[in-house]
Amino acid sequence: MARVGMHLWLAVTAVIAALTVGLWLMSMVSPEEAQIWQQAVVYGAAFLGVFGLATLLGYLVRAIFWPGGLRYEHLKSSRRQGILLGFLAVVSLILQAAAIFNSGTALLLLIIFGLLELYVQ
């Protein structure tokens, strides 16, 4: 496993890349006229952005509140939860685009991803 600092640097790079690509594509293409590959790039940028932010914030919270813990364990947990939150954000966006996202589906998604997190731990 690479150093923790390298993983955090990659998370920062993922956030910056997601913001750059997402904002550029959203400014160039309207959602009604977007082709499938453009929508896939927007969803990929959303995943990268949420993954990077959740990883960074999760690691910082763990480092502040549990300073005696192992740094790579903090990173491993933060990265796993970042991936899950990234998928949760993308699935929510896809459901919203299909006009089937409501409070019931949001609750169901939270339960599914919560159970997935408990299973993976």
Secondary structure, DSSP 4 states (H G I P E B T S, - for coil): ---HHHHHHHHHHHHHHHHHHHHHHHHHS-TTT--HHHHHHHHHHHHHHHHHHHHHHHHHHHHHH-TTS-HHHHHHHHHHHHHHHHHHHHHHHHHHHTT---HHHHHHHHHHHHHHHHHH-
